[in-house]
C-alpha cells in the first residue's frame, strides 16, 4: 500500500460526446442546482478547504497549493469585504454502464 495519504487517480475520460440515457440526464439535471449550492457552501468554508486540501496542496504545490495559498491570502487581506461571488463550474458526467 501507499504510505503517503495524498495520491492522484486519473478520472475516466472520453474524446467524443457520448449519448446519455434520458433518465440519467433528468437525474443529473435535477441535481445540478443542489450540487452547485453544495459546492458554493464548501468553497466558503475556509477551515474545511484547508483541512481537506492540506495533503493535496503539499503533493501538488504548483497548482492546488498555489490556489489554496491565493484563497488564504485573499481571505486574510480583506476578511468580510467580498460582497458577491461568481462560480464557474465544469461538471462532466459519465454514465456507469458496468
VOBA-1610 file (N, C-alpha, C; in pm, whole numbers, padded with zeros to 5 digits, always signed):
BEGIN
Unk+00081-00120+00000Unk+00000+00000+00000Unk+00084+00125+00000Unk+00022+00231-00039Unk+00085+00361-00046Unk+00091+00423+00093Unk+00211+00454+00142Unk+00227+00511+00276Unk+00188+00659+00279Unk+00191+00725+00165Unk+00159+00867+00159Unk+00008+00883+00141Unk-00057+00964+00228Unk-00203+00975+00223Unk-00256+01051+00102Unk-00173+01129+00034Unk-00219+01206-00082Unk-00169+01140-00209Unk-00261+01097-00292Unk-00225+01045-00421Unk-00333+01082-00520Unk-00298+01085-00646Unk-00391+01127-00750Unk-00432+01006-00833Unk-00555+01004-00873Unk-00607+00900-00960Unk-00674+00968-01079Unk-00636+00929-01198Unk-00696+00989-01317Unk-00841+00943-01331Unk-00927+01038-01359Unk-01068+01007-01383Unk-01083+00954-01526Unk-01185+00874-01550Unk-01210+00828-01686Unk-01242+00948-01777Unk-01211+00935-01902Unk-01239+01044-01995Unk-01276+00986-02131Unk-01335+01071-02211Unk-01370+01033-02347Unk-01333+01146-02441Unk-01298+01114-02562Unk-01260+01215-02659Unk-01379+01264-02741Unk-01488+01190-02737Unk-01606+01225-02816Unk-01729+01228-02726Unk-01826+01311-02761Unk-01951+01311-02684Unk-02013+01172-02682Unk-02074+01138-02571Unk-02137+01007-02556Unk-02285+01026-02527Unk-02369+00942-02584Unk-02512+00954-02553Unk-02539+00920-02406Unk-02634+00991-02349Unk-02673+00970-02210Unk-02821+00932-02211Unk-02855+00822-02146Unk-02997+00784-02141Unk-03080+00895-02075Unk-03201+00916-02123Unk-03289+01022-02074Unk-03306+01020-01921Unk-03330+00905-01857Unk-03346+00906-01711Unk-03219+00955-01639Unk-03102+00918-01688Unk-02977+00964-01626Unk-02960+01115-01646Unk-02996+01164-01764Unk-02989+01308-01791Unk-03082+01384-01697Unk-03205+01337-01682Unk-03303+01404-01597Unk-03258+01404-01450Unk-03196+01295-01407Unk-03145+01288-01270Unk-03033+01389-01250Unk-02939+01396-01344Unk-02829+01492-01335Unk-02882+01635-01339Unk-02978+01659-01424Unk-03038+01793-01434Unk-03104+01833-01302Unk-03177+01741-01241Unk-03246+01769-01114Unk-03146+01795-01002Unk-03029+01735-01009Unk-02929+01750-00903Unk-02835+01868-00926Unk-02840+01931-01042Unk-02745+02037-01075Unk-02752+02154-00976Unk-02870+02202-00944Unk-02882+02316-00853Unk-02839+02280-00711Unk-02888+02169-00653Unk-02840+02135-00518Unk-02688+02110-00514Unk-02633+02050-00620Unk-02489+02026-00624Unk-02413+02158-00629Unk-02461+02251-00709Unk-02398+02382-00719Unk-02402+02454-00584Unk-02515+02443-00513Unk-02528+02502-00380Unk-02427+02440-00283Unk-02414+02308-00288Unk-02318+02239-00202Unk-02176+02285-00230Unk-02139+02292-00357Unk-02004+02336-00394Unk-01980+02479-00346Unk-02081+02566-00360Unk-02067+02704-00314Unk-02046+02713-00164Unk-02121+02633-00089Unk-02107+02635+00057Unk-01969+02582+00100Unk-01922+02478+00032Unk-01790+02424+00064Unk-01680+02526+00032Unk-01696+02597-00079Unk-01597+02696-00120Unk-01587+02810-00021Unk-01694+02838+00053Unk-01695+02946+00151Unk-01640+02903+00286Unk-01615+02775+00306Unk-01569+02723+00434Unk-01418+02706+00432Unk-01347+02812+00472Unk-01201+02813+00465Unk-01138+02702+00549Unk-01192+02677+00667Unk-01136+02571+00752Unk-01149+02435+00684Unk-01265+02408+00626Unk-01286+02281+00556Unk-01188+02269+00439Unk-01175+02375+00360Unk-01084+02369+00245Unk-00941+02342+00288Unk-00895+02413+00391Unk-00757+02394+00436Unk-00734+02254+00493Unk-00828+02205+00572Unk-00813+02071+00630Unk-00818+01963+00521Unk-00911+01977+00429Unk-00932+01876+00327Unk-00821+01875+00222Unk-00771+01993+00187Unk-00675+02003+00077Unk-00529+02012+00123Unk-00502+02006+00252Unk-00366+02024+00302Unk-00267+01925+00239Unk-00300+01798+00242Unk-00208+01697+00187Unk-00197+01707+00036Unk-00308+01735-00031Unk-00305+01750-00177Unk-00222+01872-00214Unk-00235+01981-00138Unk-00158+02102-00166Unk-00008+02077-00151Unk+00030+01991-00058Unk+00172+01955-00043Unk+00220+01873-00163Unk+00139+01778-00204Unk+00178+01689-00314Unk+00170+01761-00449Unk+00082+01857-00461Unk+00060+01930-00587Unk+00078+02079-00560Unk+00200+02116-00521Unk+00225+02253-00477Unk+00213+02355-00589Unk+00235+02313-00714Unk+00233+02409-00824Unk+00093+02450-00865Unk-00008+02367-00840Unk-00144+02404-00877Unk-00233+02418-00754Unk-00265+02307-00690Unk-00355+02311-00575Unk-00296+02395-00462Unk-00167+02379-00437Unk-00102+02457-00332Unk-00109+02606-00358Unk-00086+02644-00483Unk-00093+02787-00517Unk-00235+02840-00506Unk-00334+02762-00552Unk-00473+02806-00541Unk-00514+02823-00395Unk-00476+02728-00312Unk-00509+02737-00170Unk-00438+02857-00106Unk-00316+02882-00147Unk-00243+02998-00096Unk-00309+03129-00135Unk-00354+03139-00260Unk-00424+03259-00306Unk-00553+03278-00225Unk-00626+03169-00208Unk-00751+03174-00130Unk-00725+03227+00010Unk-00625+03174+00077Unk-00594+03216+00213Unk-00544+03360+00218Unk-00467+03400+00119Unk-00416+03537+00115Unk-00530+03637+00098Unk-00621+03609+00007Unk-00734+03699-00016Unk-00821+03707+00109Unk-00846+03594+00171Unk-00930+03593+00293Unk-00864+03668+00408Unk-00730+03662+00417Unk-00663+03729+00529Unk-00646+03879+00504Unk-00630+03920+00379Unk-00609+04061+00349Unk-00736+04142+00356Unk-00848+04082+00326Unk-00974+04158+00322Unk-01088+04073+00376Unk-01080+04032+00503Unk-01186+03947+00557Unk-01321+04018+00557Unk-01422+03951+00507Unk-01557+04005+00507Unk-01584+04113+00404Unk-01487+04144+00320Unk-01507+04254+00225Unk-01574+04209+00094Unk-01582+04082+00073Unk-01641+04032-00051Unk-01793+04045-00043Unk-01850+04118-00139Unk-01995+04139-00138Unk-02069+04046-00232Unk-01997+03976-00313Unk-02059+03884-00407Unk-01958+03781-00452Unk-02004+03686-00528Unk-01910+03588-00580Unk-01960+03536-00714Unk-01870+03473-00785Unk-01903+03413-00913Unk-01836+03277-00918Unk-01909+03179-00964Unk-01854+03045-00977Unk-01862+03002-01122Unk-01755+02944-01167Unk-01755+02881-01298Unk-01726+02734-01272Unk-01826+02651-01289Unk-01814+02509-01260Unk-01820+02430-01389Unk-01737+02332-01397Unk-01742+02238-01509Unk-01771+02101-01452Unk-01881+02046-01490Unk-01920+01915-01441Unk-01936+01821-01560Unk-01848+01727-01569Unk-01857+01626-01675Unk-01912+01499-01613Unk-02017+01448-01669Unk-02079+01329-01615Unk-02058+01212-01709Unk-02031+01097-01651Unk-02018+00973-01725Unk-02119+00875-01670Unk-02183+00805-01759Unk-02282+00707-01717Unk-02211+00575-01692Unk-02226+00521-01572Unk-02166+00393-01537Unk-02251+00283-01599Unk-02198+00221-01701Unk-02273+00116-01771Unk-02224-00022-01735Unk-02150-00031-01624Unk-02095-00161-01582Unk-02203-00249-01523
//
